[in-house]
Amino acid sequence: MAGRNFLFVPGPTNVPDRVLRAMVVPQEDHRSPKFPELALACIQGLKRIFKTETGTPILFPSSGTGCWEAALTNTLNPGDTVLASTFGQFSFLWADMCRRLGFDTQVLDLEWGEGAVPERYHAALEADREHRIKAVLVCQNETATGVSSDVAAIRRVLDSLGHPALLFVDAVSALASIDFRMDEWKVDVCVSGSQKGLMLPAGLGVTCVSPKALDAARTAKSPRCYFDYNDMVKNNATGYFPYTPSIPMLYGLREAIAMLEEEGLEQVFHRHAYLAGGVRAAVFEGWKLRLCARDPRWYSDTVSAIMVPEGFDAAKVIARAYSRYNTSLGAGLSKVAGKVFRIGHLGDSNEVMMLAAVAAAEVAMLDCGIPVTPGSGTAAAGSYYRAHSPTREGA
Ligand SMILES: *Cc1c(COP(=O)(O)O)cnc(C)c1O
């Protein structure tokens, strides 16, 4: 098919040409005296992205899922109790991993389309007078349903009860797109990956660990080896890794961090909110459809999960967009399969890319018999962009 494939899944996201070029490098010796320059630039740069002075960024040659596992096995003892809430496929899978690794997993089961409810965490933690819960898990941005949760509010719950549990946050589809504050929110482990807001291919697990979590890692008895924080921290201190790192990924990461900082992290967040606003305008004002996210406070600025009307199959819309219009929309996962299609609006994107996503979704819906008004989505999104400022200064 001629022309580009338009990639609007919420990860992997589009890799900027600058990052692609930075990754085309010959292989080199990862034990050379020059290597630490690259490794330390990545680690130092990530501290600014995580907004941390005291936290330690760690890079695993995995995807985000590897960092979920590392968070649990490095800081907990076998059989420890953890508290998680599930309201979408990713929050569900992390809780499921806790169970499969043998942790006593308390789950706050919520409707898909809702976000983490601080009151539910409060009730569970208040009832835990003996402080058996050792870790509290929150998914900051549930990519399956397009729902963002308030991590700071969960921190306040822990503080108000004086509960000592570690706070783990899945920021895989939030970091470098939606505000994340490691130190201010006293997050103990933040879990992320390379292929979403960081605009890289998949292949790096990007995580950040607080001093409290590193302390726990010194004595925690859950078995782990490849994903051991201690080995990483020891080697990273001098700019090396305990095993062979993916050097092109590190060059790409250094370039991606430079791009994020040239734009300015706060402007990056503004751009994501602005681009998301146009997509939501298409959904609500143009197509008169609904999002899976049930309440405006939960609307995600990195992904929209759009509900097709009752009686239609969202999977057909996605298939049609791909085969006829060379456009990749995100699938509905698990409980929302066939009910939603997703438009990712994170990473390296701009207004015209969003208009393309909206246009492709619109024609694919029309082809599937969904009665949206032709042109209504692009008109609403275009009007939104014309009426709002792409920069913080102009806002
Ligand atoms: C993508 C994603 C994951 C899984 O990350 P992988 O890199 O695919 O292992 C986990 N959580 C959330 C919220 C995600 O969006």
The ligand as a Gaussian input file, in Angstrom:
#p B3LYP/6-31G(d) Opt

LIG

0 1
 C        1.801000      -0.879000      27.782000
 C        1.448000      -0.981000      29.212000
 C        1.963000      -1.983000      30.041000
 C        2.755000      -3.126000      29.504000
 O        3.981000      -2.727000      29.114000
 P        4.829000      -3.635000      28.121000
 O        5.920000      -2.668000      27.789000
 O        3.970000      -3.996000      26.973000
 O        5.314000      -4.788000      28.898000
 C        1.662000      -1.957000      31.370000
 N        0.872000      -1.011000      31.890000
 C        0.326000      -0.044000      31.136000
 C       -0.559000       0.950000      31.774000
 C        0.597000      -0.001000      29.770000
 O        0.062000       0.951000      29.018000

